[in-house]
């Protein structure tokens, strides 16, 4: 029987492209009724020990997390890792190599934006990046909103930074097999993040799921802030077809940008196996508060 749990296993802090610290995210998750939380910064696990400490201080159970950028076919795909050893040397090395190209990519994005009259975009984006190694399109988007070029981030991605528009710079990320291997060999579970976002053809999507499963991937996000409710049953069916456990996460980045708050998603469909059932042994349980005997 499926265990109903308010688990939020996908969100981002200032360590990558979120606007809240790991500590503030833990507090927000706790306040919103989250029972099991994971911080999944992009290509970086430097915030994990802070997140664990903050979660446990609030009595909140925790799973280690990361979101790894992967190049697959013509797209960037994201693979979430859950329940791994946050001190695993091979995982740290793989993520460092994946982050390595972000600086040059950011400079090229800025150059393209300058060609259409948007100056100083690199410096502007850098002001929004808590970790300069992880400067990303999100940071450029915040700069474009801050300077009034666009009214909000959806407008940014309609006009800039996406294929066919100024500021689009593709990047060669990690290989799918490598990302899954790093996670598995660190003791964790690999999960396909928000599959509906990739806009693959049915054949391409089948190839992604097949190759992912072949490399040892075990889960897929079904209920996520990056999916429309109509897409939940689509990926519930895909999870069943490929024998994958189901994950749930808001993909929360910022109070002012994210349309789904931490802990604000509906339950997983009941016929699925939640990832936390398979990761029971990897959950970092909050210490139980000591009970002080009554004095009579």
CORQUI-V676441 format. One record per residue. RES is the residue in one small letter. PSI is psi as a letter, one per 40 degrees, with the letter a starting at -180 (NA if undefined). Layout:
RES|PSI  RES|PSI
This chain:
x|h  x|h  x|h  x|h  x|h  x|g  x|h  x|h  x|f  x|h  x|i  x|i  x|a  x|e  x|d  x|b  x|f  x|i  x|e  x|i  x|i  x|d  x|d  x|d  x|d  x|d  x|d  x|d  x|d  x|d  x|d  x|e  x|e  x|h  x|d  x|h  x|i  x|h  x|h  x|g  x|i  x|h  x|f  x|h  x|f  x|e  x|e  x|d  x|d  x|d  x|d  x|d  x|d  x|d  x|d  x|d  x|d  x|e  x|f  x|h  x|i  x|i  x|h  x|i  x|i  x|i  x|h  x|h  x|h  x|h  x|h  x|h  x|b  x|e  x|i  x|h  x|i  x|h  x|h  x|h  x|h  x|i  x|f  x|i  x|h  x|e  x|e  x|h  x|d  x|d  x|d  x|d  x|d  x|d  x|d  x|d  x|d  x|d  x|d  x|d  x|e  x|d  x|d  x|d  x|d  x|d  x|d  x|d  x|d  x|d  x|d  x|d  x|d  x|d  x|d  x|e  x|e  x|h  x|i  x|f  x|d  x|d  x|d  x|d  x|d  x|d  x|d  x|e  x|h  x|d  x|h  x|d  x|d  x|f  x|h  x|i  x|d  x|d  x|d  x|d  x|d  x|d  x|d  x|d  x|d  x|d  x|e  x|e  x|d  x|i  x|d  x|i  x|d  x|d  x|d  x|d  x|e  x|d  x|d  x|i  x|e  x|i  x|h  x|e  x|i  x|h  x|e  x|h  x|h  x|i  x|i  x|h  x|a  x|i  x|i  x|d  x|d  x|d  x|d  x|d  x|d  x|d  x|d  x|d  x|e  x|e  x|e  x|a  x|h  x|h  x|h  x|h  x|i  x|g  x|d  x|d  x|e  x|e  x|f  x|i  x|i  x|d  x|d  x|d  x|d  x|d  x|d  x|d  x|d  x|d  x|d  x|d  x|d  x|d  x|e  x|e  x|i  x|e  x|i  x|i  x|h  x|d  x|h  x|i  x|e  x|e  x|i  x|i  x|d  x|e  x|e  x|d  x|d  x|d  x|e  x|d  x|d  x|d  x|d  x|d  x|d  x|e  x|f  x|i  x|i  x|h  x|i  x|h  x|i  x|d  x|f  x|h  x|d  x|i  x|d  x|e  x|d  x|h  x|e  x|h  x|i  x|h  x|e  x|e  x|i  x|i  x|i  x|i  x|i  x|e  x|e  x|i  x|h  x|i  x|d  x|e  x|d  x|e  x|e  x|d  x|e  x|e  x|h  x|g  x|i  x|h  x|h  x|h  x|h  x|h  x|h  x|h  x|i  x|i  x|h  x|NA
